[in-house]
Amino acid sequence: MKLLIDDADIAKIKEIYRYYPIDGVTTNPSILAKSGRQPYDVLAEIRSFIGAEADFHVQVIARTAEGMVEDAHRIVKELGQNTFVKIPSVPEGFRAMQILTSEGIRTTGTAVYTPMQAYLAAKSGASFVAPYINRIDNMGFDGIHVAKEIQDIFRSNGMATQILAASFKNSQQVLELCRYGVGSATVSPDVINSFLKNAAIDAAVDAFVADFEGLTGKGKTMATC
Ligand code: E4P
């Protein structure tokens, strides 16, 4: 499963990249709004940092299929062909996905709450569909179950579309979908930073260092003892 960062804060993105093997970045209009910067300024900075080959998912704003296609052309022109254009999985969006697919532009069906949306986005040529795990949970349904159902539909029908699971609130949700073999998960920096919040891990490392320093002296390492 690929692991992406769901944020546009370049400082947070750099910090997470420093420690973890990350495959790319996703943004949405609300995330961009939080940055307080002009959209293409922040998006170009992210692209330049993550490199031309990394997965980058950027969302359209227009509400009509024709407008979405225009947004997509600008997104790909500014950020490179290897950018997945996120398109809401609504009727105008399905039309836009079909047009863009015929032009060779890759799309991600977003705002997915139901397996039917995912199925239609896949049929419309989307490379990814993004079910919103936590938001589905908050509606009183089971987001993980919805994502698994989508994965089953794709597998049963031999569809090449992959899941880009989104909107996570904890590490267990991410792991559960990793176990199920979904293609990608996009996760906020806060949740990624919680992956290893475990006192037992820190205590084990501290004990190893203390034992070694007891033998060799304070501050000594395998390089300096
Ligand atoms: C990704 O495609 C979504 O825009 C995003 O993950 C939604 O996350 P949220 O529910 O935490 O806002």
Boltz pocket constraint, residues with backbone or C-beta under 6 A from the ligand:
constraints:
  - pocket:
      binder: B
      contacts: [[A, 6], [A, 26], [A, 27], [A, 28], [A, 110], [A, 111], [A, 130], [A, 132], [A, 134], [A, 135], [A, 164], [A, 166], [A, 167], [A, 168], [A, 186]]
      max_distance: 6.0
